[in-house]
Amino acid sequence: MTAARKLAAVACLVAVEAGGMACAEELSGEVVGITDGDTLIVLVAERQIRVRLAEIDAPERGQAFGNKARLHLGELCIRRPAQVTSQVRDAYGRVVARVLCDGVDVSEEQVRAGFAWVFTKYAPLDSPLYVLEAQARAARRGLWADRKPQPPWDWRVPRTARRDRDADVSAIAPAAAMPAPGPACPEGPGIRRRDGACASAADVVTDLLLPPKTELTADAGCGTRGGPGFRRPDGKCASWRDF
């Protein structure tokens, strides 16, 4: 890294850590530590920064699969070069970022391996992470080997608050098109529905219980380029942001 790049990197880090503002600078460094399945330590310009992987949530330490998630992240990143695209600082002082270790998007790899959930509170609706999670769930990889894996955001909620919240959503039924294990499908997310048919990206949206903002009509032709597979009333193919 040149002196100018180092100066820019430090300036970016200071801006993010001091004000919690986004910084478009892509930082380069080396991963020197793994805290858990979605947090690592990167040495950038001779400065260690704690980085929280954006858009995913891995099992906490002490939670089922928490240690395996941490070890898998270590296999991907420890002592490897990393490119950090910082976004903002979280409430714990960590830099929230998308990270590439040796060119591999580790948010995607953690979800693909079944060691993290998509953090739906922060991931955009057009994120490819949703399909990766559905594939991992269908294949029962990682934490999906459990019958009812507990999301870390639930695990962190006090028991009384969790009970009250569950009572509020108890009337919501699972989607009939929820992906299920089966022979891989050559198109779409590559998983099958409970009725044996190949699931579409639209089925993934349905499974996540995301209601559309407007009336949409299923149209397989609209799902050929990664869209949800619906057509809007104006005749245009719907995007994930229509949900």
Residue pairs with C-beta under 8 A, 6 or more apart in sequence:
1 9
1 28
1 45
5 28
6 45
8 25
9 25
9 27
9 28
9 44
9 45
10 45
10 47
11 25
12 23
12 25
12 27
12 86
13 23
13 27
13 44
13 45
13 47
13 49
13 86
13 95
15 21
15 23
16 22
16 23
16 86
16 88
16 89
16 95
17 49
17 89
17 93
17 95
19 89
20 88
20 89
21 88
22 86
22 87
22 88
23 86
23 87
25 86
26 83
26 84
26 85
27 42
27 44
27 45
27 83
27 84
27 85
27 86
28 44
28 81
28 82
28 83
28 84
29 42
29 43
29 44
29 45
29 49
29 81
29 82
29 84
30 42
30 43
30 79
30 80
30 81
30 82
31 40
31 41
31 42
31 43
31 77
31 78
31 79
31 80
31 82
31 101
32 41
32 42
32 43
32 48
32 78
32 79
33 40
33 41
33 48
33 78
34 40
34 41
34 70
34 73
34 74
34 77
34 78
35 41
35 50
35 70
36 58
36 60
36 61
36 66
36 69
36 70
36 73
37 58
37 59
37 66
37 69
37 70
37 72
37 73
37 110
37 115
37 116
38 52
38 53
38 56
38 57
38 58
38 69
38 73
38 110
38 116
39 50
39 51
39 52
39 53
39 94
40 50
40 51
40 53
40 73
40 77
40 82
40 99
41 48
41 49
41 50
41 51
42 48
42 49
42 51
42 82
42 84
42 99
44 84
49 84
49 95
50 92
50 93
50 94
50 95
51 84
51 86
51 94
51 95
51 96
51 97
51 99
52 90
52 92
52 94
52 95
52 96
52 97
53 96
53 97
53 98
53 99
53 106
53 107
53 110
53 116
54 87
54 96
54 97
54 98
54 107
54 122
55 98
55 107
55 118
55 119
55 122
55 123
55 124
55 127
55 129
56 107
56 110
56 111
56 116
56 117
56 118
56 119
56 123
56 129
57 116
57 117
57 118
57 119
57 151
57 152
57 153
58 66
58 69
58 70
58 73
58 110
58 115
58 116
58 117
58 152
59 65
59 66
59 69
59 115
59 116
59 143
59 152
59 155
60 66
60 152
60 155
60 156
61 67
61 70
63 150
63 152
63 155
64 143
64 146
64 149
64 150
65 115
65 142
65 143
65 146
65 149
68 115
68 142
69 110
69 115
69 116
69 142
69 143
72 110
72 113
72 115
72 142
73 106
73 110
73 115
76 101
76 104
76 106
76 109
76 110
77 99
77 101
77 106
80 101
80 102
81 101
81 102
82 99
82 100
82 101
83 99
83 100
84 95
84 97
84 98
84 99
85 97
85 98
85 99
86 95
86 96
86 97
87 95
87 96
87 97
87 98
88 95
88 96
89 95
89 96
90 96
98 105
98 107
99 105
99 106
99 107
100 106
107 116
107 129
108 128
108 129
108 132
110 116
111 117
111 118
111 129
111 132
111 133
111 136
112 132
112 135
112 136
112 141
113 136
113 141
113 142
114 136
114 137
114 139
114 140
114 141
114 142
114 143
114 144
114 145
115 142
115 143
117 133
117 151
117 152
118 127
118 129
118 130
118 132
118 133
119 153
120 208
121 153
123 129
123 130
124 240
124 241
125 210
125 240
125 241
125 243
126 226
126 239
126 240
126 241
127 240
128 226
130 204
130 205
130 208
131 189
131 201
131 204
134 179
134 189
134 191
134 199
134 204
134 207
135 189
135 190
135 191
136 142
136 144
137 144
137 179
138 179
138 180
138 181
138 182
138 191
138 192
139 181
139 191
140 181
143 149
154 162
157 165
172 209
174 207
175 203
175 206
175 207
175 209
176 194
177 193
177 194
177 199
177 203
177 206
177 207
178 193
178 194
178 203
178 206
178 207
179 189
179 191
179 192
179 193
179 199
179 203
179 204
179 207
180 191
180 192
180 193
180 194
181 191
181 192
182 191
182 192
182 196
183 192
184 190
184 191
185 191
185 192
185 198
185 199
186 198
187 198
188 198
188 199
188 200
188 201
188 223
189 199
189 200
189 201
189 203
189 204
191 198
191 199
192 198
192 199
193 199
193 203
200 220
200 223
200 229
201 223
201 226
201 227
201 228
201 229
202 218
202 223
202 228
202 229
202 230
205 228
205 240
205 243
210 243
211 243
212 230
212 238
212 242
212 243
213 242
213 243
214 232
214 233
214 242
215 233
216 230
216 231
216 232
216 233
216 238
216 242
217 230
217 231
218 229
218 230
218 231
219 229
219 230
219 231
219 237
220 229
221 237
222 228
222 229
222 230
222 231
222 237
222 238
223 229
223 230
227 237
227 238
227 239
227 240
228 238
228 239
228 240
228 242
228 243
230 237
230 238
230 242
231 237
231 238
232 238
232 242
